[in-house]
Amino acid sequence: MKSIISYVLPVYNESENISYLYKELIEVLSKYNKYNYEFIFINDGSNDDSLEKLVNIQSKDKRIVVINFSRNFGHQMAITAGMDYAAGEAVVIMDSDLQDPPKVSIDLIKKWEEGYEVVYAQRLSRKDNSFKKITAKLFYKILNKLTDIEIPEDTGDFRLIDRKVVNELKNFREQNRFMRGLVSYVGFKQTAVLFDRDDRHAGKSSYTLRKMIKFAIDGIFSFSSTPLKIISRLGGSISVLSIIGIIYALIMKIFYPDKTVPGWTLLIITVLFIGGLQLLILGVLGSYIGRIYTESQHRPLYIISSILSEKNNAK
């Protein structure tokens, strides 16, 4: 009997792309029929007719599973749900906007056949604007400097993961998820497949600047305590400078009282600087404490409204 490979495909307002994505996947995989395939589409609270289109193609192809969230829980939670449900010996994670070309997934599978347990797709080029390219490169450089794990530059969530790695990842249930960081953290034998990233086939990206900033913060704060160390050192340095300033002020007051001029400007600058620094420190501490609070609640990572699959239909 053929092994199964599962495709995990998060969907959020991808109505214009779903039919074309399905057609491309079937066309590509029909030429590589060494395996049985299942396609797990996770509808992440779409407010267009994505769900209706998914239900329609599922009624024609029983290899398709549609997991419908009760609301939008986010891209990383959608990937998690797909991995939780996947039955394959390997799991391919890819976006539904066709920026991750389905034909590249065959290259991932071939590397897996060579014995690699994680095969990530690494971008040779990407058709994004200059701002996104620069900030993405900067993010990976900062992340790799601050953390003990190494995440290859120009990689996203597009990758193949072996069943043993999936089983390990299912043990990680933190709320502020950064899946590519978790995949690097668990280790195993990993390699890259280079590819050129395409434009979106249709529609507009749901990754706003605010979401990208939150994603970057989740990545850094989930795998590094360096911000805490930085503010500790910064606080120590400011304390030393303050002591030097106090000693200088006392010497001037005692030995050179005639040269002492009330420094209103210096006083205001110092107060504002120290106040701003304290707020920054409190903000960093608050971010870590907020994450501790969120994790302590032990809420489910996602809530499923319905699952449409051949297995469920047979019941």
Backbone torsions as a table, in degrees:
resi	resn	phi	psi	omega
1	MET	NA	139.2	-179.1
2	LYS	-69.3	145.1	173.1
3	SER	-71.6	158.4	179.1
4	ILE	-103.1	137.5	168.7
5	ILE	-116.2	127.9	-177.7
6	SER	-99.0	135.7	173.0
7	TYR	-105.0	124.0	178.5
8	VAL	-105.1	120.5	-170.1
9	LEU	-131.2	94.1	177.3
10	PRO	-65.8	140.2	-178.0
11	VAL	-130.7	124.4	171.5
12	TYR	-140.6	106.9	-179.4
13	ASN	54.2	53.2	-179.8
14	GLU	-114.4	34.1	-176.4
15	SER	-53.4	-39.6	-176.4
16	GLU	-76.2	-14.0	-174.6
17	ASN	-106.0	-21.1	-169.5
18	ILE	-59.5	-49.9	-177.1
19	SER	-63.0	-42.8	-179.3
20	TYR	-67.9	-40.1	177.5
21	LEU	-60.6	-47.4	179.8
22	TYR	-59.9	-44.3	-179.1
23	LYS	-61.7	-44.1	-179.9
24	GLU	-65.4	-42.9	179.4
25	LEU	-59.5	-48.3	-178.6
26	ILE	-62.6	-41.8	-179.1
27	GLU	-64.2	-44.3	-178.9
28	VAL	-67.4	-46.7	-173.7
29	LEU	-76.1	-21.9	177.2
30	SER	-65.7	-22.5	178.2
31	LYS	-87.9	-6.2	179.0
32	TYR	-131.6	75.5	-170.1
33	ASN	-97.3	31.8	177.2
34	LYS	-72.1	-16.9	-173.7
35	TYR	-130.2	162.6	164.4
36	ASN	-89.8	148.2	-176.6
37	TYR	-124.7	144.6	168.2
38	GLU	-125.5	146.1	-176.1
39	PHE	-120.1	112.2	-177.0
40	ILE	-104.5	106.0	176.9
41	PHE	-95.1	127.0	178.9
42	ILE	-109.4	110.1	178.3
43	ASN	-82.0	105.6	-172.0
44	ASP	-89.8	58.9	177.0
45	GLY	68.8	35.3	179.1
46	SER	-58.8	142.5	177.0
47	ASN	-109.6	14.5	169.8
48	ASP	-106.4	-156.5	-177.6
49	ASP	-98.3	30.0	178.3
50	SER	-57.9	-43.8	-177.6
51	LEU	-61.8	-44.0	179.8
52	GLU	-59.9	-41.3	179.4
53	LYS	-67.0	-38.3	178.4
54	LEU	-66.0	-42.5	178.1
55	VAL	-61.4	-38.7	-178.8
56	ASN	-64.6	-46.5	-179.0
57	ILE	-73.3	-27.5	177.6
58	GLN	-68.0	-32.7	179.6
59	SER	-67.0	-19.8	-179.2
60	LYS	-101.8	-18.4	-176.9
61	ASP	-137.0	108.1	-174.0
62	LYS	-76.9	-2.6	173.7
63	ARG	-77.0	-11.1	-176.8
64	ILE	-90.0	136.7	173.3
65	VAL	-118.4	132.2	176.9
66	VAL	-115.0	114.5	174.6
67	ILE	-101.3	120.4	-175.8
68	ASN	-108.9	113.8	178.4
69	PHE	-72.9	153.7	178.5
70	SER	-72.0	-21.5	176.8
71	ARG	-162.6	-176.6	177.6
72	ASN	-77.7	117.1	178.1
73	PHE	-107.9	-9.0	177.3
74	GLY	105.6	157.0	-174.8
75	HIS	-57.5	-45.2	-176.6
76	GLN	-67.2	-34.2	176.6
77	MET	-70.5	-35.1	178.0
78	ALA	-64.4	-42.9	176.0
79	ILE	-60.6	-43.2	-179.8
80	THR	-60.0	-45.7	179.6
81	ALA	-61.5	-42.2	178.6
82	GLY	-61.8	-42.1	178.9
83	MET	-68.2	-35.8	177.6
84	ASP	-62.3	-35.1	-174.6
85	TYR	-89.7	-26.2	-171.3
86	ALA	-59.2	138.0	-179.6
87	ALA	-106.7	-2.9	-172.1
88	GLY	-73.1	160.5	173.3
89	GLU	-71.5	-19.9	173.5
90	ALA	-143.8	152.5	-179.6
91	VAL	-124.0	126.6	175.3
92	VAL	-103.3	123.0	178.0
93	ILE	-104.1	126.2	177.0
94	MET	-151.7	152.5	-180.0
95	ASP	-74.3	162.7	-176.3
96	SER	-99.6	8.6	-177.5
97	ASP	-96.4	3.8	178.2
98	LEU	70.1	13.8	168.7
99	GLN	-73.3	-26.5	171.7
100	ASP	-94.0	103.2	-173.5
101	PRO	-66.9	127.9	179.3
102	PRO	-54.8	-32.8	-178.1
103	LYS	-64.8	-26.6	179.0
104	VAL	-68.9	-26.3	-179.7
105	SER	-62.5	-27.4	175.9
106	ILE	-65.4	-39.2	177.3
107	ASP	-64.2	-36.4	177.0
108	LEU	-63.8	-43.8	-179.3
109	ILE	-62.8	-41.5	-179.1
110	LYS	-64.2	-38.1	176.1
111	LYS	-66.6	-37.9	176.3
112	TRP	-61.1	-39.3	178.8
113	GLU	-63.9	-23.5	177.6
114	GLU	-78.4	-7.6	177.3
115	GLY	114.3	-1.2	177.7
116	TYR	-77.2	142.6	-175.1
117	GLU	-101.0	-18.6	170.8
118	VAL	-134.9	124.8	177.4
119	VAL	-124.5	111.8	-177.7
120	TYR	-104.6	144.7	178.7
121	ALA	-86.6	121.0	-177.6
122	GLN	-109.7	129.2	-172.6
123	ARG	-77.6	125.0	169.1
124	LEU	-77.5	-39.4	178.0
125	SER	-147.7	157.0	178.5
126	ARG	-142.7	138.5	-176.5
127	LYS	-95.0	62.8	177.2
128	ASP	-115.2	169.0	177.8
129	ASN	-72.4	164.7	-174.9
130	SER	-60.2	-38.8	-179.2
131	PHE	-59.8	-45.8	-178.3
132	LYS	-66.7	-39.6	178.9
133	LYS	-62.6	-45.5	-177.6
134	ILE	-66.4	-46.9	-178.1
135	THR	-66.5	-35.1	177.9
136	ALA	-64.7	-44.8	179.7
137	LYS	-63.9	-42.4	179.7
138	LEU	-63.6	-41.0	-179.8
139	PHE	-59.8	-47.2	-178.0
140	TYR	-66.6	-36.2	178.5
141	LYS	-65.4	-44.2	179.5
142	ILE	-65.8	-44.8	-178.6
143	LEU	-59.9	-45.6	-178.7
144	ASN	-70.1	-26.6	175.8
145	LYS	-73.7	-38.0	-172.7
146	LEU	-86.4	-21.9	-173.0
147	THR	-113.5	165.2	178.8
148	ASP	-85.3	-14.0	178.2
149	ILE	-92.5	159.0	178.1
150	GLU	-120.6	116.5	177.8
151	ILE	-103.8	121.6	-178.2
152	PRO	-58.4	139.3	178.1
153	GLU	-65.6	153.0	176.9
154	ASP	60.3	36.9	172.2
155	THR	-121.0	150.3	175.1
156	GLY	-121.0	-144.8	178.3
157	ASP	-90.1	-3.7	-179.9
158	PHE	-70.3	108.6	-176.8
159	ARG	-167.5	165.2	172.1
160	LEU	-109.7	137.5	-179.1
161	ILE	-128.3	129.0	178.9
162	ASP	-68.3	156.2	-177.7
163	ARG	-55.6	-40.9	-178.1
164	LYS	-65.1	-32.9	177.7
165	VAL	-72.5	-41.2	177.2
166	VAL	-57.9	-43.8	-179.7
167	ASN	-61.5	-38.0	177.3
168	GLU	-68.6	-42.5	-178.5
169	LEU	-64.4	-28.4	179.7
170	LYS	-67.6	-14.1	176.5
171	ASN	-80.2	-14.7	-178.0
172	PHE	-94.5	113.1	-174.2
173	ARG	-122.2	28.6	179.3
174	GLU	-69.4	152.3	-175.7
175	GLN	-74.7	-44.2	-178.1
176	ASN	-87.2	85.6	-168.4
177	ARG	-91.7	140.1	174.8
178	PHE	-136.1	88.0	-166.2
179	MET	-61.5	-41.3	-178.1
180	ARG	-66.3	-28.7	174.2
181	GLY	-70.0	-41.4	178.1
182	LEU	-63.6	-39.7	179.3
183	VAL	-63.5	-40.6	176.6
184	SER	-67.3	-37.6	-177.1
185	TYR	-63.6	-41.1	-175.7
186	VAL	-73.0	-18.0	175.6
187	GLY	83.8	-130.6	-173.4
188	PHE	71.7	178.3	-174.5
189	LYS	-82.1	114.5	-172.6
190	GLN	-122.5	149.7	175.8
191	THR	-152.8	171.0	-176.5
192	ALA	-113.9	152.7	167.0
193	VAL	-122.7	124.1	-178.0
194	LEU	-83.9	141.8	178.6
195	PHE	-154.7	161.9	175.1
196	ASP	-97.5	122.6	-177.5
197	ARG	-79.4	132.0	-178.0
198	ASP	-84.4	169.8	168.4
199	ASP	-71.0	161.1	169.3
200	ARG	-58.9	140.2	177.5
201	HIS	-66.9	-42.1	179.6
202	ALA	-160.7	165.1	176.4
203	GLY	81.0	-176.2	-176.0
204	LYS	-120.4	143.1	-179.6
205	SER	-63.6	139.1	177.6
206	SER	-88.4	-2.3	-179.7
207	TYR	-84.6	90.8	177.7
208	THR	-75.0	169.8	178.7
209	LEU	-59.3	-40.5	-180.0
210	ARG	-62.0	-42.2	179.1
211	LYS	-67.2	-37.4	179.4
212	MET	-66.0	-39.7	178.7
213	ILE	-65.3	-44.0	178.2
214	LYS	-61.0	-41.8	-179.9
215	PHE	-61.8	-43.0	179.3
216	ALA	-64.1	-42.6	179.1
217	ILE	-63.7	-42.7	177.7
218	ASP	-59.0	-41.4	-179.6
219	GLY	-63.1	-45.1	-177.6
220	ILE	-71.8	-47.6	-174.8
221	PHE	-72.9	-24.5	-179.3
222	SER	-75.8	-23.4	-173.3
223	PHE	-125.2	11.0	-177.8
224	SER	-151.4	138.8	171.1
225	SER	-104.4	11.1	-178.1
226	THR	-58.2	-40.2	177.1
227	PRO	-55.8	-35.7	177.3
228	LEU	-66.3	-40.1	179.7
229	LYS	-67.2	-38.0	-179.6
230	ILE	-63.8	-46.8	-178.3
231	ILE	-69.2	-28.9	176.1
232	SER	-65.3	-45.8	179.1
233	ARG	-67.6	-38.5	178.4
234	LEU	-63.4	-43.0	177.6
235	GLY	-61.8	-40.8	178.0
236	GLY	-64.5	-41.9	-179.9
237	SER	-64.4	-43.2	178.7
238	ILE	-63.8	-38.1	178.5
239	SER	-61.9	-43.4	179.1
240	VAL	-62.9	-45.3	178.7
241	LEU	-62.8	-36.2	179.0
242	SER	-65.1	-42.0	178.7
243	ILE	-63.2	-43.6	177.5
244	ILE	-60.3	-42.5	178.5
245	GLY	-62.9	-40.3	179.3
246	ILE	-65.0	-44.8	179.7
247	ILE	-61.5	-43.7	179.3
248	TYR	-61.6	-44.1	-179.2
249	ALA	-63.5	-41.3	179.4
250	LEU	-65.4	-43.2	179.1
251	ILE	-60.3	-45.2	179.8
252	MET	-63.6	-37.7	-178.4
253	LYS	-69.7	-39.6	-174.9
254	ILE	-81.3	-46.8	-171.3
255	PHE	-96.9	-24.8	-178.4
256	TYR	-131.7	57.8	-176.0
257	PRO	-62.5	-28.3	-178.6
258	ASP	-71.9	-20.4	-179.6
259	LYS	-95.4	-3.5	-177.8
260	THR	-81.2	118.5	179.8
261	VAL	-113.5	131.1	178.5
262	PRO	-54.4	121.3	-174.9
263	GLY	-101.9	75.1	-178.1
264	TRP	-62.0	-44.7	-178.5
265	THR	-61.6	-46.5	179.2
266	LEU	-61.5	-40.1	-179.5
267	LEU	-62.0	-47.7	-179.5
268	ILE	-63.0	-43.9	179.3
269	ILE	-61.0	-43.0	-178.9
270	THR	-64.2	-45.2	-179.0
271	VAL	-62.5	-45.7	-179.9
272	LEU	-65.2	-39.6	-179.9
273	PHE	-64.4	-48.9	-179.3
274	ILE	-64.0	-40.0	179.2
275	GLY	-63.0	-44.8	178.4
276	GLY	-63.3	-40.7	179.1
277	LEU	-63.1	-41.3	178.9
278	GLN	-63.3	-41.2	178.0
279	LEU	-63.7	-40.1	177.4
280	LEU	-61.5	-45.8	179.7
281	ILE	-61.9	-44.2	178.5
282	LEU	-63.0	-36.0	179.0
283	GLY	-64.5	-43.8	178.6
284	VAL	-65.0	-46.0	178.0
285	LEU	-60.8	-40.9	179.9
286	GLY	-62.7	-36.0	178.9
287	SER	-63.5	-43.6	178.4
288	TYR	-67.8	-43.2	-179.5
289	ILE	-64.3	-39.9	177.7
290	GLY	-59.8	-39.1	177.9
291	ARG	-67.4	-38.8	176.3
292	ILE	-61.6	-43.7	179.8
293	TYR	-62.1	-44.9	-179.6
294	THR	-61.6	-45.1	-179.2
295	GLU	-66.1	-34.0	-177.2
296	SER	-69.9	-17.5	179.9
297	GLN	-76.1	-21.9	178.1
298	HIS	54.1	41.6	176.5
299	ARG	-77.8	155.0	176.9
300	PRO	-63.6	148.8	-178.8
301	LEU	-69.1	-30.8	-179.2
302	TYR	-156.6	162.8	177.5
303	ILE	-125.7	127.5	-178.5
304	ILE	-96.5	127.2	176.1
305	SER	-80.8	-40.7	179.8
306	SER	-161.6	155.0	174.2
307	ILE	-125.9	126.8	178.9
308	LEU	-111.5	113.5	-179.6
309	SER	-154.8	166.4	179.1
310	GLU	-61.5	-39.0	-179.7
311	LYS	-61.9	-46.5	-179.7
312	ASN	-68.2	-35.8	179.4
313	ASN	-67.4	-28.4	-177.9
314	ALA	-75.6	-15.4	-177.3
315	LYS	-74.1	NA	NA
